[in-house]
Amino acid sequence: MARIRDVWINWFEGEENGYNVCPFHEWHSEDRIEVLDQGEIVKVTERLFDYIENRMEDVPDELLNEVFQKSTLRKNMTRITLDYCFIMYDGSRVLAVDTLGYKTPIRKSRLTPKHERMTKEIMDETKAECFDLTEPPPPKEYHILSPHPKYMAGLTRKERQLKQLLFMALDQLYTSGESAEIRYWYTEWNPARYEEIQHIDKETAWQTLYQEVKNDWSDAHYELCQKMIKGQPFFEKIWNLHHEEEVK
């Protein structure tokens, strides 16, 4: 096995979609950057890399057994041994993973360009066992609260966060909104269809609204999100957190 030292880590916790594990150029100054004093590197297939990066399901036991207590975190002047922490490499991509002692990849982090390059150089010169899944996993199911990557492609960190907030507001609207309320928000989004919207049912109004907002991100998306979350403390708190991050 191969190891790398003094690796900067920016953990994103509980993320089942890789697009929410931000690359180095999207790291914020207020993110809590940690240092792996020592990180165990494992080679994996592209299939296993995709599985771990984009799901919150069990990591193969063989891989977990191989990396058990081989990575350490530096905190102040002490080293903390991590049960199942590793850096995986599939021949082109690199990702750090920590299960917090469980079997699922609870925390994930990209690496800095320097450490990513070093990982690739180390592994390209090392003969190592390549870990894989024993059988293909079932297709991943995406939904409004776990959007397909194509709806997030090309967006910045803030845009992805606000788009997910908009989807949360839309999901709540579908669950608890009355017909008139749904038609109102569809009209806010697409006022040119005002007359037509007044004569469509709740399901059609919501589905059409969702189909029209799920792609891309624009000033119109931003304004709709801002209006929909107004007066809802939980959503407003998320909105304010994202704007505080931008200011900092």
N, C-alpha and C positions, 0 to 999 in steps of 0.2 A: 504493500500500500504506500501511498505518497502523502506527504503533509506539506502544509504551508504555514508560515508564521506571520503574526502581526497583521491580521486582515481586518480592515474596517467593515463593520456590519451595520446595516440599518434594517432592523426587523419590521416586517409587516405581518401582523398577527391575524389569524383567522381568515385569510384570504384564499378563496377557492378558485379565483381566476388570476392567471399570471399577469394580466394587464394592470392589476392593482398593486403589483410588487414593483415599485418604481425604479427605473434605471438611475444611475448615479447623477446624471444631469438634472434629474427632477427631485433630488434630495433637498430638503429645506434645512435652514440653519437651526430650527427648533426641533428637528428630528433627533431622537436619542441614538447617537452613534456609539456603538460598542466596538471592542477590539477582541477578536479571537486570538489569544496568545498562540494557539496551535489549532489548525483545522485539518481534519482528515479528508482527503480527496478520494472520491470513488468514481469509477467510470460506469456509465449506464447507457442503455440503448436510448434512441430517440423516443421510443414508445414509453419507456419508464420515465424519462425526463418529462414528457408531456403529462403523464399521469400524476406525478408528484407536483408539478408546477401548477396544474389546473384543477386539482381535486383536493378534498379533505378526507381521503380514505387511507386505509392502512398501507404503510410502506412494507415491502416484502421482508419477512423475518430474516432472511439470509443477509440482506443489506444491514439491517439493524444490528444483528449479531456481530457483523464485521466492524462496525464503527463504535461499538459500545465503549463509552468512557475514554475515547481516544482524542477528543477535542476539548480544549480548555478555553475559558473566557477570562480575560484579565479585568479585574475590578479593583481600582485603587492599587494597592501593592500585593494583592493576593490573586491566586489562580483558582477558578471555580471549574471543576470537572463537570462536563455536560454529558448526560447519559447517551443520547442519540442525536448528535449534531454532526453534520457532514457537509462537504461541498461536492456537488455532483457535476460531472462533465460528460457530455454526449458526443464529443468530437468537435463541437463548435460552440455550444452554449454552456454557460456556467451559472449555478444557483446554489446559495447556501441555505441549509434547512436545519431546523431544530424542532424536535417533537415534544420538548418540555417533559421528557420522560415517558410519554405515551407512544402510540404506534402511528399516529397521524401527523402529517407535516404542518404543525400549528403555526410555526414562524418561518418566514421565507425572506431572503434578502438577495438583491443583486450585489455585485462586487464593484469596486472602483475599477476603472480601465486598467490601471497598473496591476492590481491583484488578479483581475480576470486574465490578463496577458500572461502573468506568471503561472497561473493555474494551467493554462493551455500548454505552456512551454514544458512544465513539469510532467504533465500527463502524456504529451507527445513523445517524451523520452523514457517513459516508464511502461513496462509490461505489467498490466493489471487485469484482474478478472473483470469482466463486463457484466453487470447485473441487469436483469430483465424481469418482466412479469412472466409467470408461468403460463398464462393464457390471456388473450386480448380482453380488455375491460369492456363492459357494455358502453354504448355511445353515451356521452354526457348530455344531460338534459338541461337546456338553458330556459330561463323564464324572465319575467319582468324584473325580478329582484336579483337575478343572476344573468345579466344580459350577455348575449352572444358577442364574442370579440369583434365581429364585424361592425357592431354598433359603437364600439369604442375606438376603432382604428383611427389613427391620426389626431386624436385629441390630446390635450395637455393634461397634466395631473389634476389641475383645478377643474377643467372641463369634464373630465371623467367623473370626478366627485360630484359635481353639480348635476350631471346627467343622471347619475344614480339616485340623487336626491329627488329629481323630477320624476323618475320612475316610481320611487317610493310614494310620492304624493299621488301619482296616477293610480297606483295600486290601491291606495286607501280610498280614492274617489270611486273606484269600481266597486269596492266592498261596501262602502257606507253611503255613497252619494245617491241622491234622488235624481230622477230623470231631468228635472228642470236644472239642477245644479250641473249635471254633466253637459247638458246642452249649452249652459252658460259658459263653461270653460272651453268647450269646442269653439264657441263663437269668439271668445277672447283670442284663441289661437288663429282662427280663420274667419275674420269678420265678413269677408266677401261672400261667404256662404250662409249668411244670417237667415235669409228667408227659407232656404232648404233645411237648415238645421232644426228649425222650429217644428218640422213635421216628421222627424225621424225618432225612433224609439231609443231607449236608454242604451241597450246593447250596441246598436249600430253606431250611435254617437260616440260611445267610449272606444269601440274598436277602431273606428275611423280616425279618431284623435290620436290614438296610440300608434297606428300605422303611419301617420303623418309626422309624428315627432321622434320616432325611434331612430331615424337615420341622422347622422351629422350632428353639428352643434352650431348655433347661430345666436345673434342678439335676440331673436324671437324666442328661442328656447330659454335663454337666460331670463327674459322678462316674464315668460309664462311661469317658470319655476319660482321666481321671486314673488309673484302674485299668489300662486297656489299655496305657498307655505306660510304666508302672512297670517298671524294670529294663531299659529299652531306651535306651541312652545318647543316641542321636541325637534320639529323640522327647522324652526328658526335657530335653535342652538347649533345644529349642524351647519346651517348656512353661515352663521356668524363665525364659527370656528374656521371655516375655509377662507373667509375674508380676512380674519386676523392673521392667518398664516401668510396670505399674500402681502399684507402690510409689512409683516416682519421681514 
